[in-house]
């Protein structure tokens, strides 16, 4: 079975950005802070939602997912500034 690549979804009207790190069902969503939510499956982060992205996206504290999220945003062409990297 071919593994699906991580993907990014941007909604300018909602001022939100979602990064799907893995294609898996979401069992739990927990806030990381006021502007970030992490979706998890059995304790593994499978996606991260960023809210109010017009002010920028903070990648601080994302752990091993930080590099992949940075790369996806940078190469996507989405008009979002990365605040920490």
PyMOL Python script that loads the backbone (N, CA, C, O; Angstrom):
from pymol import cmd

cmd.read_pdbstr("""\
ATOM      1  N   UNK A   1       0.840  -1.180   0.000  1.00  0.00           N
ATOM      2  CA  UNK A   1       0.000   0.000   0.000  1.00  0.00           C
ATOM      3  C   UNK A   1       0.886   1.244   0.000  1.00  0.00           C
ATOM      4  O   UNK A   1       1.826   1.344   0.788  1.00  0.00           O
ATOM      5  N   UNK A   2       0.586   2.175  -0.873  1.00  0.00           N
ATOM      6  CA  UNK A   2       1.356   3.403  -0.985  1.00  0.00           C
ATOM      7  C   UNK A   2       0.960   4.389   0.109  1.00  0.00           C
ATOM      8  O   UNK A   2      -0.225   4.650   0.316  1.00  0.00           O
ATOM      9  N   UNK A   3       1.946   4.931   0.803  1.00  0.00           N
ATOM     10  CA  UNK A   3       1.706   5.898   1.868  1.00  0.00           C
ATOM     11  C   UNK A   3       1.368   7.254   1.251  1.00  0.00           C
ATOM     12  O   UNK A   3       2.059   7.730   0.350  1.00  0.00           O
ATOM     13  N   UNK A   4       0.295   7.867   1.748  1.00  0.00           N
ATOM     14  CA  UNK A   4      -0.103   9.180   1.250  1.00  0.00           C
ATOM     15  C   UNK A   4       0.794  10.249   1.847  1.00  0.00           C
ATOM     16  O   UNK A   4       1.223  10.149   2.997  1.00  0.00           O
ATOM     17  N   UNK A   5       1.071  11.265   1.057  1.00  0.00           N
ATOM     18  CA  UNK A   5       1.928  12.365   1.496  1.00  0.00           C
ATOM     19  C   UNK A   5       1.167  13.314   2.412  1.00  0.00           C
ATOM     20  O   UNK A   5      -0.051  13.450   2.298  1.00  0.00           O
ATOM     21  N   UNK A   6       1.889  13.973   3.323  1.00  0.00           N
ATOM     22  CA  UNK A   6       1.258  15.008   4.146  1.00  0.00           C
ATOM     23  C   UNK A   6       0.680  16.096   3.233  1.00  0.00           C
ATOM     24  O   UNK A   6       1.192  16.327   2.138  1.00  0.00           O
ATOM     25  N   UNK A   7      -0.369  16.751   3.681  1.00  0.00           N
ATOM     26  CA  UNK A   7      -0.981  17.792   2.856  1.00  0.00           C
ATOM     27  C   UNK A   7      -1.375  18.992   3.697  1.00  0.00           C
ATOM     28  O   UNK A   7      -1.483  18.924   4.921  1.00  0.00           O
ATOM     29  N   UNK A   8      -1.584  20.080   2.999  1.00  0.00           N
ATOM     30  CA  UNK A   8      -1.907  21.347   3.641  1.00  0.00           C
ATOM     31  C   UNK A   8      -3.188  21.886   3.018  1.00  0.00           C
ATOM     32  O   UNK A   8      -3.353  21.849   1.798  1.00  0.00           O
ATOM     33  N   UNK A   9      -4.086  22.382   3.846  1.00  0.00           N
ATOM     34  CA  UNK A   9      -5.317  23.019   3.382  1.00  0.00           C
ATOM     35  C   UNK A   9      -5.379  24.420   3.980  1.00  0.00           C
ATOM     36  O   UNK A   9      -5.219  24.595   5.188  1.00  0.00           O
ATOM     37  N   UNK A  10      -5.610  25.406   3.133  1.00  0.00           N
ATOM     38  CA  UNK A  10      -5.676  26.800   3.572  1.00  0.00           C
ATOM     39  C   UNK A  10      -7.057  27.347   3.262  1.00  0.00           C
ATOM     40  O   UNK A  10      -7.559  27.177   2.151  1.00  0.00           O
ATOM     41  N   UNK A  11      -7.673  28.003   4.234  1.00  0.00           N
ATOM     42  CA  UNK A  11      -8.969  28.642   4.057  1.00  0.00           C
ATOM     43  C   UNK A  11      -8.811  30.114   4.426  1.00  0.00           C
ATOM     44  O   UNK A  11      -8.855  30.481   5.600  1.00  0.00           O
ATOM     45  N   UNK A  12      -8.625  30.953   3.403  1.00  0.00           N
ATOM     46  CA  UNK A  12      -8.417  32.377   3.628  1.00  0.00           C
ATOM     47  C   UNK A  12      -9.610  33.047   4.270  1.00  0.00           C
ATOM     48  O   UNK A  12      -9.448  33.960   5.080  1.00  0.00           O
ATOM     49  N   UNK A  13     -10.815  32.606   3.918  1.00  0.00           N
ATOM     50  CA  UNK A  13     -12.023  33.196   4.483  1.00  0.00           C
ATOM     51  C   UNK A  13     -12.134  32.904   5.983  1.00  0.00           C
ATOM     52  O   UNK A  13     -12.539  33.769   6.759  1.00  0.00           O
ATOM     53  N   UNK A  14     -11.778  31.699   6.381  1.00  0.00           N
ATOM     54  CA  UNK A  14     -11.814  31.322   7.798  1.00  0.00           C
ATOM     55  C   UNK A  14     -10.532  31.728   8.521  1.00  0.00           C
ATOM     56  O   UNK A  14     -10.453  31.648   9.747  1.00  0.00           O
ATOM     57  N   UNK A  15      -9.525  32.167   7.757  1.00  0.00           N
ATOM     58  CA  UNK A  15      -8.220  32.546   8.310  1.00  0.00           C
ATOM     59  C   UNK A  15      -7.606  31.381   9.076  1.00  0.00           C
ATOM     60  O   UNK A  15      -7.115  31.531  10.194  1.00  0.00           O
ATOM     61  N   UNK A  16      -7.652  30.200   8.427  1.00  0.00           N
ATOM     62  CA  UNK A  16      -7.172  28.982   9.069  1.00  0.00           C
ATOM     63  C   UNK A  16      -6.348  28.139   8.101  1.00  0.00           C
ATOM     64  O   UNK A  16      -6.494  28.231   6.882  1.00  0.00           O
ATOM     65  N   UNK A  17      -5.492  27.329   8.674  1.00  0.00           N
ATOM     66  CA  UNK A  17      -4.599  26.456   7.916  1.00  0.00           C
ATOM     67  C   UNK A  17      -4.580  25.106   8.619  1.00  0.00           C
ATOM     68  O   UNK A  17      -4.428  25.037   9.839  1.00  0.00           O
ATOM     69  N   UNK A  18      -4.734  24.030   7.843  1.00  0.00           N
ATOM     70  CA  UNK A  18      -4.679  22.690   8.428  1.00  0.00           C
ATOM     71  C   UNK A  18      -3.586  21.899   7.743  1.00  0.00           C
ATOM     72  O   UNK A  18      -3.513  21.856   6.515  1.00  0.00           O
ATOM     73  N   UNK A  19      -2.740  21.276   8.537  1.00  0.00           N
ATOM     74  CA  UNK A  19      -1.678  20.423   8.019  1.00  0.00           C
ATOM     75  C   UNK A  19      -1.984  18.994   8.457  1.00  0.00           C
ATOM     76  O   UNK A  19      -1.962  18.680   9.647  1.00  0.00           O
ATOM     77  N   UNK A  20      -2.270  18.130   7.478  1.00  0.00           N
ATOM     78  CA  UNK A  20      -2.491  16.712   7.747  1.00  0.00           C
ATOM     79  C   UNK A  20      -1.144  16.023   7.625  1.00  0.00           C
ATOM     80  O   UNK A  20      -0.613  15.885   6.523  1.00  0.00           O
ATOM     81  N   UNK A  21      -0.592  15.593   8.741  1.00  0.00           N
ATOM     82  CA  UNK A  21       0.717  14.944   8.758  1.00  0.00           C
ATOM     83  C   UNK A  21       0.623  13.482   8.363  1.00  0.00           C
ATOM     84  O   UNK A  21       1.531  12.938   7.734  1.00  0.00           O
ATOM     85  N   UNK A  22      -0.480  12.849   8.734  1.00  0.00           N
ATOM     86  CA  UNK A  22      -0.746  11.458   8.404  1.00  0.00           C
ATOM     87  C   UNK A  22      -2.211  11.349   8.023  1.00  0.00           C
ATOM     88  O   UNK A  22      -3.041  12.137   8.477  1.00  0.00           O
ATOM     89  N   UNK A  23      -2.520  10.383   7.202  1.00  0.00           N
ATOM     90  CA  UNK A  23      -3.913  10.148   6.838  1.00  0.00           C
ATOM     91  C   UNK A  23      -4.448   9.064   7.763  1.00  0.00           C
ATOM     92  O   UNK A  23      -4.308   7.869   7.502  1.00  0.00           O
ATOM     93  N   UNK A  24      -5.062   9.513   8.847  1.00  0.00           N
ATOM     94  CA  UNK A  24      -5.587   8.609   9.862  1.00  0.00           C
ATOM     95  C   UNK A  24      -6.833   9.238  10.483  1.00  0.00           C
ATOM     96  O   UNK A  24      -7.065  10.442  10.366  1.00  0.00           O
ATOM     97  N   UNK A  25      -7.608   8.416  11.129  1.00  0.00           N
ATOM     98  CA  UNK A  25      -8.777   8.960  11.815  1.00  0.00           C
ATOM     99  C   UNK A  25      -8.313   9.760  13.030  1.00  0.00           C
ATOM    100  O   UNK A  25      -7.248   9.508  13.593  1.00  0.00           O
ATOM    101  N   UNK A  26      -9.123  10.712  13.409  1.00  0.00           N
ATOM    102  CA  UNK A  26      -8.790  11.569  14.555  1.00  0.00           C
ATOM    103  C   UNK A  26      -9.639  11.128  15.738  1.00  0.00           C
ATOM    104  O   UNK A  26     -10.868  11.147  15.674  1.00  0.00           O
ATOM    105  N   UNK A  27      -8.986  10.736  16.798  1.00  0.00           N
ATOM    106  CA  UNK A  27      -9.695  10.308  18.009  1.00  0.00           C
ATOM    107  C   UNK A  27      -9.766  11.429  19.043  1.00  0.00           C
ATOM    108  O   UNK A  27     -10.644  11.440  19.905  1.00  0.00           O
ATOM    109  N   UNK A  28      -8.832  12.370  18.945  1.00  0.00           N
ATOM    110  CA  UNK A  28      -8.737  13.410  19.967  1.00  0.00           C
ATOM    111  C   UNK A  28      -8.201  14.694  19.338  1.00  0.00           C
ATOM    112  O   UNK A  28      -7.292  14.659  18.509  1.00  0.00           O
ATOM    113  N   UNK A  29      -8.774  15.816  19.740  1.00  0.00           N
ATOM    114  CA  UNK A  29      -8.247  17.129  19.369  1.00  0.00           C
ATOM    115  C   UNK A  29      -7.957  17.864  20.656  1.00  0.00           C
ATOM    116  O   UNK A  29      -8.810  17.970  21.537  1.00  0.00           O
ATOM    117  N   UNK A  30      -6.735  18.372  20.753  1.00  0.00           N
ATOM    118  CA  UNK A  30      -6.372  19.096  21.983  1.00  0.00           C
ATOM    119  C   UNK A  30      -5.719  20.428  21.615  1.00  0.00           C
ATOM    120  O   UNK A  30      -4.944  20.506  20.662  1.00  0.00           O
ATOM    121  N   UNK A  31      -6.035  21.456  22.366  1.00  0.00           N
ATOM    122  CA  UNK A  31      -5.423  22.758  22.087  1.00  0.00           C
ATOM    123  C   UNK A  31      -3.957  22.774  22.507  1.00  0.00           C
ATOM    124  O   UNK A  31      -3.595  22.283  23.576  1.00  0.00           O
ATOM    125  N   UNK A  32      -3.128  23.344  21.648  1.00  0.00           N
ATOM    126  CA  UNK A  32      -1.727  23.591  22.008  1.00  0.00           C
ATOM    127  C   UNK A  32      -1.600  24.973  22.626  1.00  0.00           C
ATOM    128  O   UNK A  32      -0.788  25.196  23.524  1.00  0.00           O
ATOM    129  N   UNK A  33      -2.416  25.899  22.130  1.00  0.00           N
ATOM    130  CA  UNK A  33      -2.529  27.254  22.660  1.00  0.00           C
ATOM    131  C   UNK A  33      -3.760  27.886  22.018  1.00  0.00           C
ATOM    132  O   UNK A  33      -4.591  27.169  21.460  1.00  0.00           O
ATOM    133  N   UNK A  34      -3.894  29.202  22.083  1.00  0.00           N
ATOM    134  CA  UNK A  34      -5.088  29.876  21.553  1.00  0.00           C
ATOM    135  C   UNK A  34      -5.213  29.816  20.040  1.00  0.00           C
ATOM    136  O   UNK A  34      -6.303  30.024  19.505  1.00  0.00           O
ATOM    137  N   UNK A  35      -4.113  29.535  19.334  1.00  0.00           N
ATOM    138  CA  UNK A  35      -4.139  29.570  17.871  1.00  0.00           C
ATOM    139  C   UNK A  35      -3.762  28.252  17.209  1.00  0.00           C
ATOM    140  O   UNK A  35      -3.614  28.194  15.988  1.00  0.00           O
ATOM    141  N   UNK A  36      -3.603  27.190  18.001  1.00  0.00           N
ATOM    142  CA  UNK A  36      -3.204  25.903  17.424  1.00  0.00           C
ATOM    143  C   UNK A  36      -3.924  24.747  18.119  1.00  0.00           C
ATOM    144  O   UNK A  36      -4.046  24.703  19.343  1.00  0.00           O
ATOM    145  N   UNK A  37      -4.396  23.811  17.287  1.00  0.00           N
ATOM    146  CA  UNK A  37      -5.048  22.604  17.782  1.00  0.00           C
ATOM    147  C   UNK A  37      -4.333  21.402  17.173  1.00  0.00           C
ATOM    148  O   UNK A  37      -3.972  21.424  15.996  1.00  0.00           O
ATOM    149  N   UNK A  38      -4.127  20.354  17.969  1.00  0.00           N
ATOM    150  CA  UNK A  38      -3.476  19.145  17.472  1.00  0.00           C
ATOM    151  C   UNK A  38      -4.490  18.010  17.440  1.00  0.00           C
ATOM    152  O   UNK A  38      -5.173  17.748  18.430  1.00  0.00           O
ATOM    153  N   UNK A  39      -4.583  17.339  16.296  1.00  0.00           N
ATOM    154  CA  UNK A  39      -5.407  16.146  16.158  1.00  0.00           C
ATOM    155  C   UNK A  39      -4.521  14.937  16.382  1.00  0.00           C
ATOM    156  O   UNK A  39      -3.403  14.875  15.871  1.00  0.00           O
ATOM    157  N   UNK A  40      -5.018  13.974  17.147  1.00  0.00           N
ATOM    158  CA  UNK A  40      -4.202  12.804  17.464  1.00  0.00           C
ATOM    159  C   UNK A  40      -4.980  11.511  17.280  1.00  0.00           C
ATOM    160  O   UNK A  40      -6.205  11.475  17.394  1.00  0.00           O
ATOM    161  N   UNK A  41      -4.239  10.457  16.993  1.00  0.00           N
ATOM    162  CA  UNK A  41      -4.749   9.089  16.896  1.00  0.00           C
ATOM    163  C   UNK A  41      -3.828   8.236  17.759  1.00  0.00           C
ATOM    164  O   UNK A  41      -2.647   8.090  17.443  1.00  0.00           O
ATOM    165  N   UNK A  42      -4.341   7.684  18.823  1.00  0.00           N
ATOM    166  CA  UNK A  42      -3.558   6.849  19.738  1.00  0.00           C
ATOM    167  C   UNK A  42      -2.274   7.532  20.207  1.00  0.00           C
ATOM    168  O   UNK A  42      -1.218   6.903  20.267  1.00  0.00           O
ATOM    169  N   UNK A  43      -2.369   8.833  20.544  1.00  0.00           N
ATOM    170  CA  UNK A  43      -1.233   9.572  21.083  1.00  0.00           C
ATOM    171  C   UNK A  43      -0.275  10.141  20.056  1.00  0.00           C
ATOM    172  O   UNK A  43       0.652  10.865  20.418  1.00  0.00           O
ATOM    173  N   UNK A  44      -0.477   9.830  18.777  1.00  0.00           N
ATOM    174  CA  UNK A  44       0.387  10.338  17.711  1.00  0.00           C
ATOM    175  C   UNK A  44      -0.301  11.512  17.023  1.00  0.00           C
ATOM    176  O   UNK A  44      -1.463  11.402  16.632  1.00  0.00           O
ATOM    177  N   UNK A  45       0.400  12.631  16.872  1.00  0.00           N
ATOM    178  CA  UNK A  45      -0.178  13.789  16.186  1.00  0.00           C
ATOM    179  C   UNK A  45      -0.312  13.474  14.701  1.00  0.00           C
ATOM    180  O   UNK A  45       0.665  13.140  14.030  1.00  0.00           O
ATOM    181  N   UNK A  46      -1.548  13.589  14.201  1.00  0.00           N
ATOM    182  CA  UNK A  46      -1.808  13.308  12.787  1.00  0.00           C
ATOM    183  C   UNK A  46      -2.153  14.577  12.006  1.00  0.00           C
ATOM    184  O   UNK A  46      -2.176  14.562  10.775  1.00  0.00           O
ATOM    185  N   UNK A  47      -2.421  15.676  12.721  1.00  0.00           N
ATOM    186  CA  UNK A  47      -2.732  16.932  12.051  1.00  0.00           C
ATOM    187  C   UNK A  47      -2.680  18.097  13.009  1.00  0.00           C
ATOM    188  O   UNK A  47      -2.860  17.938  14.216  1.00  0.00           O
ATOM    189  N   UNK A  48      -2.430  19.281  12.454  1.00  0.00           N
ATOM    190  CA  UNK A  48      -2.374  20.497  13.265  1.00  0.00           C
ATOM    191  C   UNK A  48      -3.183  21.578  12.561  1.00  0.00           C
ATOM    192  O   UNK A  48      -2.986  21.837  11.373  1.00  0.00           O
ATOM    193  N   UNK A  49      -4.093  22.206  13.297  1.00  0.00           N
ATOM    194  CA  UNK A  49      -4.875  23.316  12.760  1.00  0.00           C
ATOM    195  C   UNK A  49      -4.349  24.611  13.358  1.00  0.00           C
ATOM    196  O   UNK A  49      -4.166  24.727  14.570  1.00  0.00           O
ATOM    197  N   UNK A  50      -4.113  25.575  12.491  1.00  0.00           N
ATOM    198  CA  UNK A  50      -3.662  26.898  12.895  1.00  0.00           C
ATOM    199  C   UNK A  50      -4.820  27.861  12.644  1.00  0.00           C
ATOM    200  O   UNK A  50      -5.411  27.862  11.564  1.00  0.00           O
ATOM    201  N   UNK A  51      -5.140  28.676  13.642  1.00  0.00           N
ATOM    202  CA  UNK A  51      -6.254  29.616  13.574  1.00  0.00           C
ATOM    203  C   UNK A  51      -5.704  31.042  13.589  1.00  0.00           C
ATOM    204  O   UNK A  51      -4.667  31.302  14.199  1.00  0.00           O
ATOM    205  N   UNK A  52      -6.394  31.959  12.921  1.00  0.00           N
ATOM    206  CA  UNK A  52      -5.973  33.361  12.826  1.00  0.00           C
ATOM    207  C   UNK A  52      -4.583  33.470  12.199  1.00  0.00           C
ATOM    208  O   UNK A  52      -3.697  34.121  12.752  1.00  0.00           O
ATOM    209  N   UNK A  53      -4.398  32.830  11.043  1.00  0.00           N
ATOM    210  CA  UNK A  53      -3.077  32.747  10.416  1.00  0.00           C
ATOM    211  C   UNK A  53      -2.649  34.034   9.712  1.00  0.00           C
ATOM    212  O   UNK A  53      -1.492  34.151   9.308  1.00  0.00           O
ATOM    213  N   UNK A  54      -3.549  34.995   9.556  1.00  0.00           N
ATOM    214  CA  UNK A  54      -3.153  36.243   8.899  1.00  0.00           C
ATOM    215  C   UNK A  54      -2.082  36.973   9.700  1.00  0.00           C
ATOM    216  O   UNK A  54      -1.333  37.775   9.143  1.00  0.00           O
ATOM    217  N   UNK A  55      -2.003  36.705  10.993  1.00  0.00           N
ATOM    218  CA  UNK A  55      -0.975  37.293  11.847  1.00  0.00           C
ATOM    219  C   UNK A  55       0.313  36.485  11.857  1.00  0.00           C
ATOM    220  O   UNK A  55       1.302  36.891  12.469  1.00  0.00           O
ATOM    221  N   UNK A  56       0.303  35.345  11.182  1.00  0.00           N
ATOM    222  CA  UNK A  56       1.474  34.480  11.126  1.00  0.00           C
ATOM    223  C   UNK A  56       1.208  33.154  11.815  1.00  0.00           C
ATOM    224  O   UNK A  56       0.229  32.999  12.544  1.00  0.00           O
ATOM    225  N   UNK A  57       2.091  32.207  11.573  1.00  0.00           N
ATOM    226  CA  UNK A  57       1.974  30.865  12.127  1.00  0.00           C
ATOM    227  C   UNK A  57       3.175  30.596  13.027  1.00  0.00           C
ATOM    228  O   UNK A  57       4.322  30.710  12.595  1.00  0.00           O
ATOM    229  N   UNK A  58       2.904  30.240  14.271  1.00  0.00           N
ATOM    230  CA  UNK A  58       3.960  29.962  15.241  1.00  0.00           C
ATOM    231  C   UNK A  58       4.253  28.464  15.240  1.00  0.00           C
ATOM    232  O   UNK A  58       3.372  27.658  15.540  1.00  0.00           O
ATOM    233  N   UNK A  59       5.484  28.089  14.906  1.00  0.00           N
ATOM    234  CA  UNK A  59       5.871  26.683  14.868  1.00  0.00           C
ATOM    235  C   UNK A  59       6.619  26.247  16.129  1.00  0.00           C
ATOM    236  O   UNK A  59       7.024  25.089  16.237  1.00  0.00           O
ATOM    237  N   UNK A  60       6.804  27.154  17.071  1.00  0.00           N
ATOM    238  CA  UNK A  60       7.525  26.831  18.305  1.00  0.00           C
ATOM    239  C   UNK A  60       6.822  25.716  19.060  1.00  0.00           C
ATOM    240  O   UNK A  60       5.596  25.707  19.170  1.00  0.00           O
ATOM    241  N   UNK A  61       7.590  24.788  19.572  1.00  0.00           N
ATOM    242  CA  UNK A  61       7.065  23.732  20.406  1.00  0.00           C
ATOM    243  C   UNK A  61       6.384  22.591  19.682  1.00  0.00           C
ATOM    244  O   UNK A  61       5.725  21.771  20.320  1.00  0.00           O
ATOM    245  N   UNK A  62       6.524  22.514  18.359  1.00  0.00           N
ATOM    246  CA  UNK A  62       5.870  21.429  17.627  1.00  0.00           C
ATOM    247  C   UNK A  62       6.666  20.134  17.621  1.00  0.00           C
ATOM    248  O   UNK A  62       6.186  19.113  17.128  1.00  0.00           O
ATOM    249  N   UNK A  63       7.863  20.167  18.157  1.00  0.00           N
ATOM    250  CA  UNK A  63       8.669  18.948  18.223  1.00  0.00           C
ATOM    251  C   UNK A  63       9.086  18.465  16.846  1.00  0.00           C
ATOM    252  O   UNK A  63       9.419  19.272  15.977  1.00  0.00           O
ATOM    253  N   UNK A  64       9.071  17.147  16.638  1.00  0.00           N
ATOM    254  CA  UNK A  64       9.559  16.598  15.372  1.00  0.00           C
ATOM    255  C   UNK A  64       8.702  16.989  14.166  1.00  0.00           C
ATOM    256  O   UNK A  64       9.171  16.918  13.030  1.00  0.00           O
ATOM    257  N   UNK A  65       7.465  17.396  14.396  1.00  0.00           N
ATOM    258  CA  UNK A  65       6.589  17.794  13.292  1.00  0.00           C
ATOM    259  C   UNK A  65       6.940  19.176  12.743  1.00  0.00           C
ATOM    260  O   UNK A  65       6.533  19.524  11.635  1.00  0.00           O
ATOM    261  N   UNK A  66       7.684  19.953  13.501  1.00  0.00           N
ATOM    262  CA  UNK A  66       8.004  21.340  13.148  1.00  0.00           C
ATOM    263  C   UNK A  66       8.650  21.461  11.770  1.00  0.00           C
ATOM    264  O   UNK A  66       8.248  22.304  10.968  1.00  0.00           O
ATOM    265  N   UNK A  67       9.625  20.643  11.499  1.00  0.00           N
ATOM    266  CA  UNK A  67      10.355  20.731  10.222  1.00  0.00           C
ATOM    267  C   UNK A  67       9.438  20.443   9.026  1.00  0.00           C
ATOM    268  O   UNK A  67       9.484  21.151   8.019  1.00  0.00           O
ATOM    269  N   UNK A  68       8.613  19.409   9.141  1.00  0.00           N
ATOM    270  CA  UNK A  68       7.701  19.051   8.062  1.00  0.00           C
ATOM    271  C   UNK A  68       6.664  20.143   7.838  1.00  0.00           C
ATOM    272  O   UNK A  68       6.376  20.495   6.695  1.00  0.00           O
ATOM    273  N   UNK A  69       6.102  20.683   8.912  1.00  0.00           N
ATOM    274  CA  UNK A  69       5.105  21.758   8.795  1.00  0.00           C
ATOM    275  C   UNK A  69       5.734  22.985   8.145  1.00  0.00           C
ATOM    276  O   UNK A  69       5.125  23.599   7.269  1.00  0.00           O
ATOM    277  N   UNK A  70       6.931  23.346   8.559  1.00  0.00           N
ATOM    278  CA  UNK A  70       7.652  24.476   7.973  1.00  0.00           C
ATOM    279  C   UNK A  70       7.833  24.261   6.465  1.00  0.00           C
ATOM    280  O   UNK A  70       7.564  25.161   5.670  1.00  0.00           O
ATOM    281  N   UNK A  71       8.281  23.085   6.083  1.00  0.00           N
ATOM    282  CA  UNK A  71       8.512  22.778   4.668  1.00  0.00           C
ATOM    283  C   UNK A  71       7.213  22.831   3.865  1.00  0.00           C
ATOM    284  O   UNK A  71       7.193  23.386   2.766  1.00  0.00           O
ATOM    285  N   UNK A  72       6.144  22.270   4.391  1.00  0.00           N
ATOM    286  CA  UNK A  72       4.861  22.287   3.683  1.00  0.00           C
ATOM    287  C   UNK A  72       4.345  23.705   3.472  1.00  0.00           C
ATOM    288  O   UNK A  72       3.877  24.043   2.385  1.00  0.00           O
ATOM    289  N   UNK A  73       4.428  24.533   4.510  1.00  0.00           N
ATOM    290  CA  UNK A  73       3.952  25.922   4.382  1.00  0.00           C
ATOM    291  C   UNK A  73       4.838  26.693   3.405  1.00  0.00           C
ATOM    292  O   UNK A  73       4.334  27.406   2.537  1.00  0.00           O
ATOM    293  N   UNK A  74       6.143  26.554   3.545  1.00  0.00           N
ATOM    294  CA  UNK A  74       7.090  27.293   2.704  1.00  0.00           C
ATOM    295  C   UNK A  74       6.926  26.953   1.225  1.00  0.00           C
ATOM    296  O   UNK A  74       6.987  27.840   0.374  1.00  0.00           O
ATOM    297  N   UNK A  75       6.721  25.688   0.920  1.00  0.00           N
ATOM    298  CA  UNK A  75       6.635  25.274  -0.488  1.00  0.00           C
ATOM    299  C   UNK A  75       5.227  25.363  -1.066  1.00  0.00           C
ATOM    300  O   UNK A  75       5.045  25.171  -2.268  1.00  0.00           O
ATOM    301  N   UNK A  76       4.237  25.648  -0.242  1.00  0.00           N
ATOM    302  CA  UNK A  76       2.845  25.642  -0.701  1.00  0.00           C
ATOM    303  C   UNK A  76       2.450  26.893  -1.476  1.00  0.00           C
ATOM    304  O   UNK A  76       1.533  26.851  -2.297  1.00  0.00           O
ATOM    305  N   UNK A  77       3.134  27.999  -1.221  1.00  0.00           N
ATOM    306  CA  UNK A  77       2.736  29.257  -1.847  1.00  0.00           C
ATOM    307  C   UNK A  77       1.618  29.957  -1.103  1.00  0.00           C
ATOM    308  O   UNK A  77       1.147  31.007  -1.541  1.00  0.00           O
ATOM    309  N   UNK A  78       1.186  29.397   0.008  1.00  0.00           N
ATOM    310  CA  UNK A  78       0.134  30.007   0.826  1.00  0.00           C
ATOM    311  C   UNK A  78       0.706  31.278   1.453  1.00  0.00           C
ATOM    312  O   UNK A  78       1.823  31.261   1.970  1.00  0.00           O
ATOM    313  N   UNK A  79      -0.053  32.388   1.414  1.00  0.00           N
ATOM    314  CA  UNK A  79       0.450  33.657   1.926  1.00  0.00           C
ATOM    315  C   UNK A  79       0.415  33.758   3.450  1.00  0.00           C
ATOM    316  O   UNK A  79      -0.299  34.588   4.013  1.00  0.00           O
ATOM    317  N   UNK A  80       1.194  32.903   4.106  1.00  0.00           N
ATOM    318  CA  UNK A  80       1.228  32.866   5.560  1.00  0.00           C
ATOM    319  C   UNK A  80       2.680  33.011   6.007  1.00  0.00           C
ATOM    320  O   UNK A  80       3.566  32.319   5.506  1.00  0.00           O
ATOM    321  N   UNK A  81       2.908  33.902   6.938  1.00  0.00           N
ATOM    322  CA  UNK A  81       4.250  34.130   7.467  1.00  0.00           C
ATOM    323  C   UNK A  81       4.523  33.157   8.622  1.00  0.00           C
ATOM    324  O   UNK A  81       3.668  32.934   9.480  1.00  0.00           O
ATOM    325  N   UNK A  82       5.722  32.590   8.622  1.00  0.00           N
ATOM    326  CA  UNK A  82       6.141  31.717   9.711  1.00  0.00           C
ATOM    327  C   UNK A  82       6.848  32.563  10.758  1.00  0.00           C
ATOM    328  O   UNK A  82       7.833  33.236  10.456  1.00  0.00           O
ATOM    329  N   UNK A  83       6.341  32.531  12.004  1.00  0.00           N
ATOM    330  CA  UNK A  83       6.874  33.380  13.061  1.00  0.00           C
ATOM    331  C   UNK A  83       8.046  32.771  13.805  1.00  0.00           C
ATOM    332  O   UNK A  83       8.960  33.488  14.212  1.00  0.00           O
ATOM    333  N   UNK A  84       8.036  31.465  13.987  1.00  0.00           N
ATOM    334  CA  UNK A  84       9.133  30.793  14.696  1.00  0.00           C
ATOM    335  C   UNK A  84       9.566  29.590  13.874  1.00  0.00           C
ATOM    336  O   UNK A  84       8.726  28.874  13.329  1.00  0.00           O
ATOM    337  N   UNK A  85      10.820  29.373  13.785  1.00  0.00           N
ATOM    338  CA  UNK A  85      11.260  28.241  12.963  1.00  0.00           C
ATOM    339  C   UNK A  85      12.564  27.811  13.322  1.00  0.00           C
ATOM    340  O   UNK A  85      13.088  26.867  12.730  1.00  0.00           O
TER     341      UNK A  85
END
""", "prot")
cmd.dss("prot")
cmd.show_as("cartoon", "prot")
cmd.util.cbc("prot")
cmd.orient("prot")
